[in-house]
Amino acid sequence: MSALTATGPDSSASAASGAASELHGALGSPAARACLLKLDAYGEAIRGALREHEPSVLARYLLELAKAFNRFYNSGRIVGAGSAGETAAKLRLTAACAAVLSHGLGLLGLSAPTRI
């Protein structure tokens, strides 16, 4: 857990929270809102893992975020459905989820795949 201790809840956590609040008004689907709520909880997941000296807290959070994103991804088209603003918001949500998953896995000493 040394990487987690060294970095702590850094700017990635606050960036995820900022992205979540910015996108909340632009995305109305329940699946998108669930992703946004999960993104908003990233900093707390890091703090919880540090507080409890338990990396599995962060690992569980990342699994929950991946599940929430999967539901969002399967709930409808990301590109080409709706207005240009809605498409841009969906792309920003996708990028925010990817960034948090990549950063969180990095804190756990794992690398994120670039493609699945």
N, C-alpha and C positions, 0 to 999 in steps of 0.2 A: 504494500500500500504506500510505498515511499513516493511514487509519482503523485498520488492523490494528496499526500501530506505536503509535498513540496509546492504543489500548485494551489491547492485549496479551491474554494469556489471562486474562480477567477472571472475574467471578462467574458469567457464563453457562456457562463451561466447567466450573466446579466445581459449578454447579447441575445440569448435565447428568450429570456423574459421580455426584452424589448421587442423582439420580432413577434412574440405571441400577442402582446398588447396591441401592436400596430395592425396585425392581421385580423384581430377579433371582429372588428366591424365589417371587414370585407368578405368574410366567409361565414355563411349561415348554416351549412349542413351540420347535423349532429356529429358526424364523423370528423369533420374539420374542427369543430369546437372541442371534441375529445382530444385531438392532437394538440391543440393550443393549450388546453389545461395541463396536459402532460409536459409540454415544453416549459410552461410556467413553473413547474415543480422541479426543474433540473437543479437549481441551486440548493434547494432543500434536500434533494437526494444526495448531493455531494456532502452537505453538512451532516446529514444523518449517518453516512458512511464513516465520516471522520469522527463524529461524536461517539459512535458505537464501536469504532475500530473494527468495522465489519464491511469489507468490500462487496459482500453479497447484496447489501442494501442498494448500492449503485447498479449492480448487475441486474437485480430485479426491476429497478426503475427502467433501465435500458430495454429490457425485454417487454415491459408494459408499453413503452414508447413505440417500439417496433410493431407491436400488435395494433396499437392505435393508428399508426401510420398505414399499416396494411389494410385496415378497415377503410380508412380515408381513400387510399389508392384504388380499392375495389368498389367504392361507392359511386364512382362516376368518372368521366373524363377529366383530365387535368388541363390539357391543351385543347382548345377548340370548342369548348362547351361554355357558353355564356359570353359575357363582355370581355374586352381586353383587360379591364381592371381586375375582373374575377380570375382570369387566367394568370395574370401577373401575381395575384395574391396566392393562388394555388402553387405556383412555381416557387414563391418565396417560402411558403410553408414547407414544401418539399425540401428546399435547400436548408432550412433551419433544422428540420428533423435529421437530415444527413449530417449536418455539422455537429449536432449534439450527440448523435450516435457515434460518430467518428471520435470526437473529443472524449466522450465517456469511455469508449473502448480503449482509447489510448491511455487514460488514467489507470485502467485495469491491466495495462501491459499487453493489450491485444491490438491488432491492426484491423481496420475495417476494410472489407472488400470494396473494390471500386465498381464491380459489376456482379450481378447474381444471375 
